[in-house]
Amino acid sequence: TLEHCDYVVMNEGEETALELLRALDSGTLDKIPSIQGLTYRDGSGGYVYTPRRAQMTEVDFPLEPELIHHWPGVAGNFFRTGKLRFPFPVVQFSRGCPFGCTFCLGMRQLGKLYRTRPAQAVIDDLGRLHGLTRFPYAMFHDNDIAIRKAETKELLRSMIRAKLKIHMMSAFTRIDSTKDEELWRLFDEAGVRNVFFGVESLYQSKLDEYHKGTTVRAIHEAMQRIRSFKIRTKIVASFIVGDSEDPIKELALIREFFETYHEQLQRVVIQPLM
């Protein structure tokens, strides 16, 4: 990345970015080596990694779309480029993940400490985003929106009461959340149309190797529970391929999974192990 810019802000960026911008604005470049969570090149071209910044405890930062300069809007962008492009608003309710799946950046990037924002703050963000985009779709970019289910349910109830103009949402959670039927009925009523599951593999040995903390049987039981709920919310099932002794069989298992649960699936996503 440093081939294209002067500084890279690592991991959680809000505090680091503010310190960096203040140093650059004031011309006090001598302060930059003391800014935690930063990577840059020194005068000789060598890479400098400052110490990692401690996990933030406060993550309730309201989105300010007016900071996006020269945003032309959907219509303005079409007249300027001749292409109809819709933005995809992203909002955050929680940050961090207590799980340690070996392939995932989430825990390493945002830490294990799970932190949430007040429901009203999220509602306000969604209102601001709709004001910017006039688009009914948005995504919760949390690693798992339902680690603390009581708080998630209160958020969903708040969304239902608010009658949001953004009413078609996507979110991420784990398959064990399907044991809570009330949660999933609230997903449906609040307009969470797609829920992303990291299924990852239908080989138990791979699930164990990834430290996924689940079983192939539990995956099928979760899909069967969703079928029994008879809700509109669909599943986006994500798989990791490229780390099995029989990749053809692996793909065949994924195809069989899709054929078995296609009525509950919005789509299947196949990703290479990197």
N, C-alpha and C positions, 0 to 999 in steps of 0.2 A: 504493500500500500504506500510505503514511503517513496516509491518511485514516482508517485503522482501528487504528493502533498508533503508538507513540512512536519506535521505532527499527527500522531494517531492516539486517540483517547481510548483506553482499554477498559473492558468490562462495563460496570455502571458508570455512565459518563457525565451525569449532571454536574456534580461538584467539580470534577476535574476540568470539564469544559469551561465552567465559569472562571476558575482560577487562571486557566490558560488565556482566555479572552481578556481578562483584566490585565494580565502581564503584558500581552501584546498591545492592548490599547494604551497602556501607560508607558510603554517603551522600556519596562523594567525586565529585560530579557534575562538578567542575572538570577531572577527568581524561578525561572523555568525548571532548573535541575531539582528544585525542592518540591515541585508539584507531583504528588503521588498519582499513579495510574496513567503515566504518559510514556510514549515511545517516540524518539526522534533521532536525528543524526547529529553528531557533534561536528566541530569545525574540521576534523580530519576525515569525516565520512563514516566514522564508526557508529554502530547502533548503541543507543542509550535507552535502557529500560529503568525507569524510576520505580521505587517500591510500589507494590500493589496497594491500592487504597482499601481500607477496611469497608466491609459491607455497610451500605447506608441503612439506617433505621427508618428514615422518613422518605416515603416515595410518593406522597400525594402532591404531585405537581400538576396544576390545571393546564390543559392544552391551550395554547394561544395561537389559533390559526392565522391571525392577522400578522404574525411574524413572518409568514411565508410571503416574501415580496413578489410583486408582479404576477400573482396568481390570476390567470385569465378566466377561470371557470370552464365548464364543459363547452358552452357555446363559443366563448372566446377562443379556446384552444382549437375548436373545429375550424373556425374562420381563419385562424392563423396557420394551421398545418394541413387542413383538409382531411384530418383523421378524427373520427369520433372516439375519444378515449375517456373512460370513466375512472375517476380516482377510487381508491379502495381505502376508506378511513380505517385507522387502527387505534384501538383504545386499550388501556391496561387497568385491570382491577387488582391484580396481585403480581408479586414478583418473587422469584426464588423457587427452588424445588428441593424437598428433602430427600428425594430419591437419587440414586447414583448410577443410572444406566451408563455403561462404559462408553457407548458411542455418542452420547448426547453432549452438546455444548452448554445446555441450559444451566446445569448446576455449577459448572466451572465458570461460566460467564457471569451469572447473577447470584451465585451462592446458594447454600442450603437453607438459609433463614427465609421462611415464608412470611411475607408482609402483604397486607391488603390496604386498599383505599376505601374511604367511606362511600356508601352507595350513591349518595347525592352528588358527590364529586364526579363519579362516573357518568351519571345522568347528565350533569352539566356539560361534560366533555362531548357526549354524544350529540347534545343540542348544538354545541359550537361546530362540530364536524359537519352536521347536516347543513348548518348555515353556510359553511364554506363550499360544500360539494353538491348539495341538493340531491344526494344519492341515498337510496334506502338501505344499502348494504354496508356492513362494517364487520370488523373482526376483533375479538379479544385476543391479544397476542400474549396471553399468560401461558407459561409452561403447563399449568394445570389450574383451571379456574375453580376447581371444587375440592381443594385440599381441606379447607374448613367449610364444611357444607352448610352450617347454620348461617354463616356470613354470605355464602353464595346464594342461598335461598332468599335472604333479605334483599340482596341486590336484584334478583329476578323479580321479586314481588314489587320492588320500587320501579323497575322497568315497566311492569304491567300497569301499575297505577299511573305512570307518567304518559302512557299512550304515545310513545316516541315516534317521530317521523322516520328515524332509522329503526326499521322493524324486521330486518332480515340479517341475522347475525351468525357468525361462526365462532367456535370456541374449541379449546383443547382440554381433554381430561383423560383419565385412565379408565380401563374397563371395569374396575371394581366399583366405580361410581354408580353402575347400573343396579347395584343392590338397594339403592335408595330410589324407589319409584316416584316419590313426591318430587325429588329433585328433577327428574326427567320430565314430569308433567309441567313443572314450572319452566324448564327449558322451552318446551313446546309453546306454552302460553305467552312467554316473554318474547317469542320470535327468534329463538336460537334455532336456526334451520339446519345447520350442519355442525356436528361435533366430530372433531378429529380424534381418532384412537391411534396410538402407536401400537399396533399389533406386533410388528417387527418380524416375527417368524412363527411358523407352525411346526418347528422342530423344538422339542423341549430342551434339548442340549444347547441350542443357540440362545433360547430365552435365559437359561441358567448362566451361560457364558456372558451374556449382556448384562447380567444382574438386574433383569427386568422385574423380578419379584412377582411373577405370575406363572400360570400354566396354560398349556394348550386347551385343556378341559375348561378352564375358567374363561378363556376367550370365547369358546362356543357357548358356554352358559350365558355370558353377557349378551351375545347376539340374540340368543333365544329369549332372554328377558325383554330386550327392546322390541322384539316381534310381538310379545304378549302385551306390551303397553299400548300398541295401536295408536302411536302418536305420529305427527308430521315430521318431527326432527329426524334427519337422516345421518348416517355415519359415513365419514371419510376414513377408510382403513388404510394405514400406512405400513408398508413392509420394507425391510432392508434385505437386499440380495447381494450376492457376491462373496459370501463367507460360509458356503456349505460345500460338502463333498460332491453333492449331486444337484447342480443348479437347475437342471431340467425338471427333476422331481419337485424342487422347491417352487418353480413357476407353476407346475401342475397343481400343487396344493393351493396356491394363491387363486388360480382359476377356479378350482373346486369351491373354495371359500366364497368367491364372488357369485358363482352359480347358486350356491345354497342360500345365501343371504341377500341376493340382489335387490329384493324389495325393501330392505332396510338400509341399503347402501346408496349414498349419493355417487361415490366413485371409490376406486382403489388406486392408491398412489404407490408406485414401486421406486425405491431409491437405492442407489448404489452405496455400499459401505465405503466410507472415505476415511 
